[in-house]
Amino acid sequence: MHKVILTYCSVALLVSACGSSGEELKMDSSKEDSQPDSLVMEAENTTTIDEMDIPTPVVHNETEYLAYGINRSFMDSAAVSVDDMYNSALEGEALELTVYGECTEICQMAGCWIEVAKSDGDPVFVKFKDHFTLPIESTVGKKVLFHGLARIDTTSVEMQRHYLDDRAKSGDTVTQEEYDAITEPEIGVSFLADGILVEESESK
């Protein structure tokens, strides 16, 4: 029986240094023309593939962030919580959303995905479009605001076990029993982000 959990990484992401992303994220370009006054950009949103990992300073609600990814001018006025994103995605349709939360884990191999937690502590996995990365050593514990596509997806047995490998590399204790318990694919919510803001100061 499939368990409904929160997942996000694909096999390609984690198997090959957390993989290169060949997925296309379709965004509604009509939304990009209206930018809220609360999001003050210090550079135009002309980020290229080669520049995705170079952060752009951003000020939002008097808080300083660093922006990463292709999309650095996404609307945040209608941002939803991780819980709301998850519950909405479970209804079955792919949704383009801006989501706020706190980073609780990051890929220790390349910085190419993060986890953000629901209010019950369950993690949501967020993969990055075009395989952009975040700093591994300074992202966990920070507030984040990210934009992209949420949808129901299936996590293979291979990917689940590879994720345990990644946890072990980050210093977590992973037992053989945890590996043995993974026997079937799991259905959950995946999120593919095309842009993310990471708070520069520690979360309070």
N, C-alpha and C positions, 0 to 999 in steps of 0.2 A: 504494500500500500504506500503510495507516495505521501510523504509528509510535506505540508505546506510550510516553507521556511523562507527566510530572506536570503537571497543569493544574488550575485551579480556577475562574477567572473565567468568567462568562457574558457573552454579547454585551451584554445589557442593562446589566450592571455597568460595562463599560468604555466603551460608546458614549455613554451619557448621564452624563457626569462619573463614570464607572465604575458608573453605573446605579442604579436603585432595585430592591431585591430584593422580588419578589413570591412567592418560594418559601416553602413551609411546611416547617419542620423539626420532625418528630414525635419527641418525646422520651418515654422511659419514666418516667412520673411516680412509679412505685414506687421508683425509685432515689433520689429526692430526699429520702426520709425518713431516710436513713442518711448522716450526714455525719461524716467522719473527724475525730478530735481534732486532727490536724496542721494543719487548715485553720481558722484563727481569723478569723472575720468581724467587722468593726467596725460593720456595718449589716445589717439584714435584707434578704433577697433580694426586695425589692418594687420593683425598678427598672421605671420606665415607659419608653415609647418616647422621651419628651422628655429622660429622664435618662440614656440609654444612653451618651452621650459624657462624662458626668461621672464621674470615677474614684472608686472606693471603696478605701481602704487595706486591704490583706490581708496577714497574716503566715502563711507556710507554710514549715515546716522551718527556722525562725529566719531566713528571708529575707523582706524586705519587697517586696510587689508592689502594683501598682495594677490593680484589676479594672474591666473594661469590658464592655458588652453587657447583654442581658436576664438571662442566667443568671450569677449571681455566687457561687453556692454549690454548684457542681458537684463531684462526688466526684473526687478525684485519686489515691486509694490504688491504683487499677489503671491508672494512666497508662502509656502505651506510647510507644516512640520513634517518630520520623517514619518510619524504615525499617519497623518492625513494622506501623504503620498502613497504609503503602503496600502492603506485601505481602499483608496481610489483605484489603484492599479489592479487590485484583486477583482474588481468588477469586470475585467477582461479586455478593455480597450487600451491600446498604447496611448500614453499621455505625455505631452510636452509640459514640463513643470520647472519652476524654480523652488528649491527646497533649502531650508535652513536646519542646521544641527551642529553637532560637535564631533570632530574626528576622534575615534577611539582606537583605531589601528591603521597601519599603513603597510603596503607591500614592502618587505625588507629586501627584496631582490632588486627592484628598480624604482619603487615609489609610484607605480603605475595604477594603483587602486587604493581606496581607503575604505574603512568601515565607519558608519555613523550609527548610533544606537537609537532604537525606539524607546519610548518611556518605560517599557517593561524590561529593558536591557538587551533584548534581542538585536543582533546587528543587521544592518543593511549594507550590502556591498555596492560600491560605486566604482565603475570602470570608466576610464578616460578615453574619449574619442581620439583617434589617430595616435594613441599611445603616448600622449604627453605625460609628464611626471611631476611629482612634488618632492620637496626635500624630505628625505627619510628621517633625518635627525630632529626636525623642528616642527612637525605638523601635528603629531598626536597631542590631544588636549586643547587644540585651537577650535574656535568657532569657525564654521564654514558656511558658505552660501553657494549652491551649485545649480546649474541649469542643464537640462537635457531631456532624455526620453525614458520614461518608466514603463515597464511592461512585465507580464508574466512570462517566465522562462523556466527551462529545465536544466538542472545542474547534473552532469554525468558523474558516475562513480569515480572515473579517472580524475576529473577536476576536483571533486571533494577530497580525494586523497592527496592530490597535489597541493591543495590549500593547507592541509595538515602539515605537509613538508615545509611550506612557507612559514607557518606558525612556529615550527620547530627552529627554523633559521632565525626567527626574531627573538628566540630565547624562551619561548613558552615550553612547558613540559607536555609532550604528546606521547600517549601510551599506545602500545600495540593493540589494546582493546578498542581504542578509538578508531584505528584503521580497520580492524576486523568488523566493527559495527556498521561500516559503510558497505552496503550490499546492493543498493538500488538507487536510481536517479531520484532527485528531489525536485519538487516543483516549488517555485517561489517567485519573488519580485526581483527583477534586475533593473539597474539604472545605468544608462550610458550618458556621461556628462561631457558636454562640449566646452564648458568653462566652469571655473571655480574661483571663489574668493576665499582666501585663508587669512584669518585675523593675525595681525602682527604681534599682539600681546597675548599673554596667557589668559584663558577663559577664567572668569571669576567663579 
